[in-house]
Amino acid sequence: MSKVDDIKKCSGEFVLAINDTMNVLNGKWKLPIIGSLLFGKKRFRDFEHDIPKITPRMLSKELKELEINGILKRKVYDSTPVVVEYELTASGHMLRNVLDAMIDWGIEHRRITLGIQQST
């Protein structure tokens, strides 16, 4: 039995792991930013295009927090003008399964709560 299996059997450890995850992902814009990065490296303007209604100030704040938490890395190119690119770290890429599960759940939840018939 693995350490992860042990944690999943202990409610205290289980809740602590959920809290750790939520502390990193908490906020309206972090998951959309991560979702955008799953499609490849991005520059600041790319995020503004991919994520309507996010303000530059909020985007900057969320990018810094995701970098501090090891979800993405920032690369500054020595050029004129300065070019900055963002990409997911290995830990950030591991969130693909989480986002896929959330999408599946969201589609099913919407179907059930809105009474939408599944197309065949």
C-alpha positions in Angstrom: 0.0 0.0 0.0 1.4 3.4 -0.9 1.6 6.6 1.2 -1.1 8.1 -1.0 -3.4 5.2 -0.3 -2.8 5.7 3.4 -3.6 9.4 3.2 -6.9 8.7 1.3 -8.0 6.4 4.3 -7.3 9.1 6.9 -9.9 11.9 6.9 -7.5 14.4 8.5 -4.8 13.8 6.0 -7.3 13.7 3.2 -8.7 17.1 4.2 -5.2 18.5 4.5 -4.3 17.4 1.0 -7.5 19.0 -0.3 -6.6 22.2 1.5 -3.1 22.2 0.1 -4.5 21.8 -3.4 -7.1 24.6 -2.9 -4.5 27.0 -1.5 -2.5 26.7 -4.7 -5.5 26.8 -7.1 -7.8 29.2 -5.2 -9.0 32.2 -7.1 -11.3 32.9 -10.0 -8.5 33.0 -12.6 -5.9 30.3 -11.8 -7.7 27.4 -13.4 -8.4 29.3 -16.6 -4.7 30.3 -16.7 -3.6 26.7 -16.2 -6.1 25.5 -18.8 -4.7 28.0 -21.3 -1.1 26.9 -20.6 -2.1 23.2 -21.2 -2.1 24.2 -24.9 1.5 25.5 -24.8 3.7 28.5 -23.9 2.0 31.8 -23.6 2.9 35.5 -23.4 0.9 38.0 -21.4 -1.2 39.1 -24.3 -2.1 35.5 -25.1 -3.7 35.1 -21.7 -5.6 38.4 -22.2 -6.9 37.0 -25.5 -7.7 33.5 -24.1 -9.3 34.7 -20.8 -11.8 37.4 -21.5 -12.5 39.9 -18.6 -9.3 39.3 -16.7 -7.6 42.6 -15.9 -3.9 43.0 -16.5 -3.4 43.6 -12.8 -5.2 40.4 -11.8 -3.4 38.4 -14.5 0.0 39.6 -13.2 -1.0 38.8 -9.6 -2.2 35.3 -10.5 0.8 34.5 -12.7 3.2 35.5 -9.8 1.3 33.3 -7.4 1.3 30.3 -9.7 5.1 30.8 -10.3 5.7 31.0 -6.5 3.7 27.8 -6.0 5.7 25.9 -8.7 2.8 25.5 -11.2 4.4 27.6 -14.0 7.7 29.0 -14.9 8.5 32.4 -16.4 11.2 32.9 -18.9 12.5 36.3 -19.8 14.3 36.7 -23.1 17.1 39.2 -23.5 15.7 41.1 -26.4 14.3 44.5 -27.3 11.5 44.7 -26.5 11.8 42.2 -23.6 9.8 39.0 -24.3 8.4 37.0 -21.4 6.9 33.5 -21.8 5.1 31.4 -19.4 4.8 27.6 -19.4 3.7 24.9 -17.0 6.2 23.0 -14.8 6.0 19.2 -14.5 3.7 19.8 -11.5 1.5 22.1 -13.5 1.2 19.5 -16.3 0.0 17.0 -13.7 -3.1 19.2 -13.3 -4.4 18.1 -16.7 -6.1 15.0 -15.1 -7.7 17.3 -12.5 -9.0 19.7 -15.2 -10.2 16.8 -17.4 -12.1 15.3 -14.4 -13.6 18.8 -13.6 -14.7 19.2 -17.3 -16.3 15.7 -17.3 -18.1 16.4 -14.0 -19.2 19.9 -15.2 -20.7 18.5 -18.4 -22.5 15.7 -16.6 -23.7 18.1 -13.8 -25.1 20.6 -16.3 -26.8 17.8 -18.2 -28.5 16.5 -15.0 -29.4 19.8 -13.4 -30.7 21.4 -16.7 -32.3 18.2 -17.9 -30.3 18.2 -21.1 -30.6 14.9 -23.1 -27.3 13.3 -24.0 -26.9 13.3 -27.8 -26.2 10.0 -29.5 
